[in-house]
Amino acid sequence: RRIGVCNGGPLVLTDQIDGSGWHCVTGSLLIEPGWAARPMADGWQLRHGADQVVRVSIESSRPVALDCHEAAVHPDYGLQRKTVRLAWRYAGPLPLRVATHVETMTPALEHQLRSSFADISTPKRASRDVVLGQLRFGPIRATR
């Protein structure tokens, strides 16, 4: 997984899954409780209140199925809150490249989110959950 952000551009998480043969691959984003997700043709629009809007779009080298379903987050021991998980799924031959673009649609949120991942000035690799602002990017899972 590579994570990158450029001045004036979206946050981009690029997952490159190399190999051969037939595999099932899933990638997901666990959204902070309080955000609502609305499906779009190439991803989702996320809304928190009246003035915070984020667009999440998926670009892939092969067709992937998009899904949005209820999930749970555990912010503290013994505490469970309902939230939404955004996911893409693929079943087919590798290699596969999936880029997740996260763009804020409101200036105030743009500043807040950019400051929360200001330390990402160059692409980095991540194998576990990555938490940026109010989005949690889960690890990629592949099965044969």
Buried (B, 14 or more C-beta within 10 A) or exposed (E): BBBBBEEEEBBBBBBBBEEEEEBEBBBBBBBBBEBEBEEEEEBBBBBBEEEBBBBBBBBBEBEBEBEBEEBEBEEEEEEEEEBBBBBBBBEEEBEBBBBBBBBBBBEEBBEBBBEBBEEBEEEEEBEEEBEBBBBBBBBBEBEE
